[in-house]
Amino acid sequence: MAKISKLKTGKSGGPPPENDAPANTDQPPRDKMEATKPLQFRVPQSVFDEFSLMAGQEFGFSKGSKVSLFLKIFEEHKRMKT
């Protein structure tokens, strides 16, 4: 039977120091002022896989990397049009 008295209770501190998690602070947080809306469309599986790989390589294999790559591509497209 487990010894309940040996289990930790409560939180034991805050987030790690910034230098212990440098990958989390490489990019500034996105602006949360504007509401977001889902964008859905279908592409071939091979295009999705390649886009996912590119996003992971450029922005890290974490949540939001595909959004970041899409926004980067869109900003570059707008810049080229002007």
C-alpha beads as a LAMMPS data file, in Angstrom:
LAMMPS data file: protein, C-alpha beads

82 atoms
81 bonds

1 atom types
1 bond types

-500.0 500.0 xlo xhi
-500.0 500.0 ylo yhi
-500.0 500.0 zlo zhi

Masses

1 110.0

Atoms # bond

1 1 1 0.000 0.000 0.000
2 1 1 1.247 3.530 -0.780
3 1 1 2.471 5.718 2.054
4 1 1 0.262 8.755 1.689
5 1 1 2.232 10.694 4.287
6 1 1 5.293 10.679 1.962
7 1 1 3.462 12.359 -0.913
8 1 1 4.323 15.992 -1.557
9 1 1 1.687 18.519 -0.688
10 1 1 1.190 21.923 -2.257
11 1 1 3.249 23.581 -4.940
12 1 1 6.980 23.708 -4.592
13 1 1 7.901 26.987 -6.281
14 1 1 7.311 28.886 -9.465
15 1 1 8.439 28.584 -13.062
16 1 1 12.062 27.742 -13.848
17 1 1 14.551 30.588 -14.218
18 1 1 14.756 32.081 -17.719
19 1 1 18.220 30.632 -18.377
20 1 1 16.955 27.099 -17.542
21 1 1 14.355 27.242 -20.325
22 1 1 15.870 29.398 -23.112
23 1 1 13.757 27.850 -25.882
24 1 1 10.607 29.170 -24.200
25 1 1 11.817 32.756 -24.409
26 1 1 13.339 32.838 -27.908
27 1 1 10.252 34.388 -29.460
28 1 1 8.215 37.165 -27.922
29 1 1 4.637 36.211 -27.049
30 1 1 2.053 36.921 -29.713
31 1 1 -0.204 39.896 -29.300
32 1 1 -3.447 38.732 -27.694
33 1 1 -5.323 41.976 -28.372
34 1 1 -6.994 40.781 -31.566
35 1 1 -9.448 37.886 -31.467
36 1 1 -8.520 34.795 -33.463
37 1 1 -10.691 32.851 -35.859
38 1 1 -10.091 29.320 -37.169
39 1 1 -9.051 28.948 -40.795
40 1 1 -9.830 25.578 -42.298
41 1 1 -9.067 24.265 -45.749
42 1 1 -7.980 20.968 -47.198
43 1 1 -4.617 20.201 -48.774
44 1 1 -3.032 16.925 -49.875
45 1 1 -1.500 14.895 -47.040
46 1 1 1.988 15.308 -48.527
47 1 1 1.653 19.125 -48.487
48 1 1 0.413 19.048 -44.893
49 1 1 3.323 16.837 -43.815
50 1 1 5.894 19.036 -45.560
51 1 1 4.370 22.229 -44.108
52 1 1 4.366 20.671 -40.626
53 1 1 8.020 19.691 -40.970
54 1 1 9.006 23.174 -42.173
55 1 1 7.095 24.794 -39.310
56 1 1 8.767 22.529 -36.783
57 1 1 12.226 23.166 -38.166
58 1 1 11.772 26.936 -38.179
59 1 1 9.707 27.524 -35.032
60 1 1 10.266 24.372 -32.997
61 1 1 8.098 21.310 -32.766
62 1 1 5.558 22.815 -30.423
63 1 1 2.011 24.082 -30.402
64 1 1 1.595 27.119 -32.621
65 1 1 4.468 26.462 -35.014
66 1 1 2.174 26.030 -38.034
67 1 1 0.317 29.231 -37.167
68 1 1 3.638 31.058 -36.865
69 1 1 4.803 29.778 -40.257
70 1 1 1.488 30.672 -41.889
71 1 1 1.643 34.214 -40.454
72 1 1 5.250 34.609 -41.601
73 1 1 4.335 33.512 -45.134
74 1 1 1.303 35.818 -45.177
75 1 1 3.339 38.832 -43.972
76 1 1 5.982 38.144 -46.631
77 1 1 3.245 37.891 -49.282
78 1 1 1.788 41.257 -48.220
79 1 1 5.256 42.829 -48.216
80 1 1 5.951 41.601 -51.753
81 1 1 2.659 42.983 -53.075
82 1 1 3.491 46.550 -52.044

Bonds

1 1 1 2
2 1 2 3
3 1 3 4
4 1 4 5
5 1 5 6
6 1 6 7
7 1 7 8
8 1 8 9
9 1 9 10
10 1 10 11
11 1 11 12
12 1 12 13
13 1 13 14
14 1 14 15
15 1 15 16
16 1 16 17
17 1 17 18
18 1 18 19
19 1 19 20
20 1 20 21
21 1 21 22
22 1 22 23
23 1 23 24
24 1 24 25
25 1 25 26
26 1 26 27
27 1 27 28
28 1 28 29
29 1 29 30
30 1 30 31
31 1 31 32
32 1 32 33
33 1 33 34
34 1 34 35
35 1 35 36
36 1 36 37
37 1 37 38
38 1 38 39
39 1 39 40
40 1 40 41
41 1 41 42
42 1 42 43
43 1 43 44
44 1 44 45
45 1 45 46
46 1 46 47
47 1 47 48
48 1 48 49
49 1 49 50
50 1 50 51
51 1 51 52
52 1 52 53
53 1 53 54
54 1 54 55
55 1 55 56
56 1 56 57
57 1 57 58
58 1 58 59
59 1 59 60
60 1 60 61
61 1 61 62
62 1 62 63
63 1 63 64
64 1 64 65
65 1 65 66
66 1 66 67
67 1 67 68
68 1 68 69
69 1 69 70
70 1 70 71
71 1 71 72
72 1 72 73
73 1 73 74
74 1 74 75
75 1 75 76
76 1 76 77
77 1 77 78
78 1 78 79
79 1 79 80
80 1 80 81
81 1 81 82
